[in-house]
Amino acid sequence: MPRSPLQGRGPKISPGRTPLLITTPNALTPPSTFSTLTSATLAVLDLIFNL
């Protein structure tokens, strides 16, 4: 079910990639690193898709 809200929130980001980027680090890193990494990843993706 995580794809529907992501599609609505971030139309610029491809919905197929976003859940993978969010779920993979979550399993490998502690929550504090995860939130920082997610923020950085989403910021980079946003810049790429805006270009």
C-alpha distance (Angstrom), angle and dihedral (degrees) to the residues before:
residue distance angle dihedral
M1 . . .
P2 3.86 . .
R3 3.80 94.0 .
S4 3.82 98.8 69.1
P5 3.83 98.1 61.1
L6 3.80 91.4 41.5
Q7 3.80 91.1 53.8
G8 3.80 90.5 51.6
R9 3.80 95.3 46.0
G10 3.80 101.4 41.6
P11 3.79 113.6 28.5
K12 3.83 90.1 162.9
I13 3.81 92.2 59.9
S14 3.79 115.8 72.0
P15 3.82 106.9 -113.7
G16 3.80 93.0 -140.5
R17 3.80 93.7 62.7
T18 3.78 101.4 39.7
P19 3.84 99.3 66.5
L20 3.82 90.5 48.0
L21 3.79 92.4 52.5
I22 3.80 91.1 47.9
T23 3.81 99.4 44.6
T24 3.81 99.6 41.6
P25 3.84 99.1 57.8
N26 3.81 89.9 41.2
A27 3.80 90.6 64.7
L28 3.81 94.7 45.4
T29 3.82 105.7 38.7
P30 3.82 138.1 48.3
P31 3.84 116.5 -97.4
S32 3.82 95.8 -103.7
T33 3.80 92.5 53.6
F34 3.79 89.4 41.6
S35 3.79 94.7 57.3
T36 3.81 92.3 46.5
L37 3.79 92.0 47.0
T38 3.80 91.8 47.0
S39 3.79 92.1 50.3
A40 3.80 91.6 49.6
T41 3.80 92.8 44.8
L42 3.79 94.0 49.5
A43 3.81 90.9 46.3
V44 3.81 91.4 52.6
L45 3.80 92.3 46.1
D46 3.80 90.5 48.5
L47 3.80 90.8 52.8
I48 3.81 92.0 47.3
F49 3.79 94.3 49.3
N50 3.81 91.9 44.9
L51 3.79 89.8 57.3
